[in-house]
Amino acid sequence: MKILVVGSGAREHAIAKALDKNAEVYTYMGRKNPGLAAISEKYMVNDESNFEEIIKFAKENDVELAFIGPEAPLEKGIVDELKNEGISSVGPTKAAAQIETNKAFMRKLFEDYDIAGSIKYGTFYELDDAYNFIDSFDEPVVVKPIGLTGGKGVKIVGDQLKDNEEAKEYVKEIFDQKMGGFEGVVIEELLVGEEYTIQAFVDGEHIIPMPAAQDHPHAFEGNKGPITGGMGSYSDKNHLLPFLTKKDYDESVAIMKQTIDAIAKEAEPYKGILYGQFMLCKDGPKVIEYNARFGDPESMNVLALLDSNLAQISQQIVNGTLDTAAFSNKASVCKYVVPDKYPNTTANDTIVKVDEDKISQDDAQVYYAAVYADDNDDVYLTSSRALAILAVRDTIKEAEEVCEAAMKYVEGEVYHRSDVATEALLNEKMEHMKEVRS
């Protein structure tokens, strides 16, 4: 089977690696990702928004289906365009992808269909209305641009924002810049608890959930600094998390199923990967937001554990015949390597040296992200996350130790959060959740 992977990051590297076990992988990427290039039967480096070239590349190589990695092509309707040319995709249509690409759509869906896990919020397209809502809310708020911002648009009072007055200043900034493509904003209540992610395969009706994972989005150790696309993540061998019970997990999956049913009624049947970002609060799971594709870095955690045939699952997704998927009862830890001074970095263009053989000998894995390779196969940093190291073991502790040890085989002007998934940090999270529940 010939499958086209669209995208050029670590998420797509993980998808391609899983598909490569049972299919011929072709990739269309915005820059030459050395990991993807090594896996691919054939690849093309070009603008990921150029659907005409993507379709041409797919047809030239007799691709049978496409697996869409990033959110931007989904927002622009790549699945619809490929469908018009007779090529099915693992990924939702433009209308169904609004669950990620339009936060106002997502919140109203929850309201209209009375979906569990909803929160207090307001959507505003007039600046004064947003200000009045914040003034009358009388508790800390979360401010979100309506559209896509690469995981870096959300700001929280008590974290990136000092108080609600500073939140109003950020609201004005969103309006002035039309951040995320909308002159509007979603303002939400601040949830207290622990964040976690559940990703699922979805065929329009059926849903198969994957192991839960927890991301570390803050740039610096101790969960300090700006929110980033994610500095690392982990999963546990029981497919739960140290603070997450089976009941919490099942309630979260039920919310995702309600969401899928509502999207089918409101827009179109949702086919692809659904990423649910939750906050475990005192009264149970609440939905922070959805992504219409695999997470990055969480995709690496779950795909490294997938025992089933991803190519076959992909075919079942497009056919509407999802059955089962098996995952190893192992723990995984992923840590991102980023340029020094990240996220306040500009174009870098310095070489990073990665000893893949040594990393492999330590039974860890490398996934390349925002780097590019030249004709000599030298790997260059950009301004964003460079590469991820992942380890799979019987326990989180063992996986973290292997992952951290493998970091010495990455050389360059780089940094990583050494505290990701450490015992000390996990203990803090468990204690925090005990306090929340009490």
C-alpha positions, -999 to 999 in steps of 0.1 A, spaced: 0 0 0 13 35 -9 5 62 17 14 99 14 24 117 46 20 155 44 41 175 69 77 180 79 80 177 117 86 152 144 49 143 144 51 133 107 84 115 114 66 94 140 36 87 117 59 78 88 79 55 110 48 36 121 34 34 86 67 22 72 63 -12 89 35 -22 66 33 3 37 54 23 12 57 58 25 59 89 4 63 123 20 55 159 9 73 183 33 80 220 36 117 214 44 139 184 41 134 165 74 163 140 75 142 114 94 114 115 69 137 115 39 154 83 52 121 65 55 105 77 23 103 57 -10 102 92 -25 98 127 -11 92 162 -23 102 194 -6 78 222 -14 52 246 1 28 226 22 -1 249 12 4 242 -25 -24 216 -29 -20 215 -66 16 202 -62 6 178 -34 -21 163 -57 3 161 -86 29 143 -64 3 119 -51 -10 110 -85 25 106 -100 33 80 -74 -1 62 -74 -7 70 -38 -38 52 -23 -44 75 6 -29 104 25 -22 110 61 -23 147 70 1 156 98 -2 194 106 -33 215 112 -26 243 87 -34 222 56 -65 209 73 -78 244 80 -73 252 43 -93 221 31 -66 197 19 -88 167 27 -116 181 6 -92 189 -23 -77 154 -22 -112 138 -20 -122 157 -52 -93 139 -69 -103 105 -56 -77 103 -28 -90 95 7 -73 110 38 -67 103 74 -78 138 85 -110 157 88 -126 179 61 -123 216 64 -158 218 80 -151 191 106 -116 204 114 -132 235 128 -131 216 161 -95 229 162 -93 257 137 -122 277 152 -124 278 190 -157 297 189 -172 268 169 -158 243 194 -173 261 225 -206 267 208 -208 230 198 -204 221 235 -231 245 245 -256 236 217 -253 198 222 -249 199 260 -216 180 259 -201 171 292 -168 188 303 -179 223 292 -168 254 310 -178 290 314 -167 311 284 -175 340 261 -168 346 224 -164 383 213 -160 401 181 -162 436 197 -135 449 219 -158 466 244 -179 435 248 -147 415 257 -136 441 282 -171 441 298 -170 403 301 -136 404 318 -147 432 342 -179 413 352 -163 379 354 -145 387 387 -121 357 385 -89 350 366 -94 343 329 -78 325 300 -75 344 267 -74 326 234 -73 338 198 -101 321 179 -79 307 151 -47 288 149 -15 302 165 8 272 165 1 264 202 15 298 214 -15 321 215 -31 311 247 -23 333 278 -34 327 313 -39 351 342 -15 341 370 10 326 345 18 347 314 -6 375 324 -4 393 358 -41 401 362 -73 407 344 -62 442 334 -32 427 316 -56 402 301 -75 431 285 -43 445 270 -37 411 254 -72 410 241 -66 443 224 -33 429 209 -53 399 195 -78 423 179 -52 447 165 -32 419 150 -61 397 139 -42 370 157 -51 335 144 -69 351 114 -99 364 134 -107 399 148 -122 382 178 -114 363 210 -125 335 233 -123 342 270 -127 313 294 -127 305 331 -93 295 345 -94 258 354 -75 244 383 -61 208 381 -37 188 359 -37 188 321 -35 156 301 -41 144 266 -61 115 251 -58 110 213 -81 87 193 -86 71 160 -120 81 145 -138 69 114 -168 92 115 -188 71 140 -164 48 159 -136 59 182 -106 40 195 -88 59 223 -50 57 227 -29 58 259 -31 90 279 -1 113 278 9 145 296 28 173 278 52 198 294 44 230 275 64 255 295 98 264 281 118 262 313 124 237 341 100 237 370 71 245 346 83 281 342 84 304 313 64 309 281 40 283 268 55 265 238 44 238 214 56 213 240 90 205 256 84 168 263 58 143 273 53 109 289 28 80 291 25 51 316 24 14 311 -12 11 322 -22 37 296 -33 61 324 -12 87 343 0 87 379 -28 112 388 -54 99 363 -78 71 372 -96 47 349 -129 65 357 -113 98 347 -100 83 315 -134 67 306 -153 99 313 -128 118 290 -133 92 262 -171 95 266 -168 133 261 -148 127 229 -175 104 216 -202 130 223 -181 155 204 -177 133 174 -215 127 173 -221 165 175 -196 173 147 -214 148 124 -247 166 131 -233 202 129 -208 199 101 -196 165 86 -185 131 99 -151 134 115 -125 110 102 -89 110 113 -72 117 146 -89 136 174 -67 150 201 -85 159 233 -67 182 258 -83 180 292 -79 194 326 -87 171 355 -105 192 380 -121 186 414 -154 177 397 -139 156 369 -125 161 333 -130 195 315 -121 201 279 -95 228 273 -94 223 236 -93 199 207 -68 193 179 -78 178 146 -46 157 143 -20 140 163 -2 160 190 34 170 190 51 156 211 24 132 223 22 114 189 56 100 195 46 85 229 16 66 216 29 56 181 60 41 197 36 19 217 13 9 188 14 -28 182 -13 -28 155 -8 -20 118 -12 18 113 -16 14 75 -45 -10 81 -60 13 108 -57 42 83 -77 23 57 -103 15 83 -106 52 92 -114 62 56 -137 32 51 -156 38 83 -148 3 96 -126 9 127 -122 -23 147 -95 -24 174 -59 -12 181 -34 -27 205 -8 -8 225 21 -22 245 19 -20 282 50 1 285 59 36 296 74 62 273 92 95 278 99 121 251 121 152 255 126 179 230 159 195 221 155 232 212 178 260 202 195 280 230 172 309 242 141 292 228 114 303 224 129 338 219 150 326 190 152 339 154 165 321 124 194 300 136 211 281 107 238 265 129 246 228 127 234 203 153 253 170 154 232 139 163 248 105 168 219 83 158 239 51 161 248 57 197 212 68 206 199 36 189 225 15 208 211 29 241 176 17 228 163 53 224 148 69 193 153 102 174 125 122 158 135 152 137 113 183 139 120 219 129 154 213 113 165 209 77 192 189 60 214 201 31 229 181 3 257 169 26 232 157 51 243 182 77 214 190 100 207 227 107 187 243 135 159 267 128 142 290 153 119 263 166 120 229 183 148 208 167 144 171 175 130 148 201 145 118 219 121 91 231 126 60 252 102 32 260 106 10 291 87 -8 318 84 23 340 83 60 335 114 63 357 134 39 336 123 55 303 132 90 317 167 79 327 173 63 292 160 94 275 181 118 295 212 97 291 208 97 253 208 135 253 246 135 254 247 123 218 232 156 206 257 184 202 252 220 193 238 253 206 208 235 221 189 231 254 163 207 268 142 204 299 160 177 319 131 176 344 105 163 320 89 132 335 113 130 364 102 114 396 103 147 415 81 165 389 56 136 388 54 136 426 45 173 425 17 166 400 3 138 421 4 160 452 -12 189 434 -40 166 422 -46 154 458 -50 190 468 -74 197 440 -96 167 447 -97 176 485 
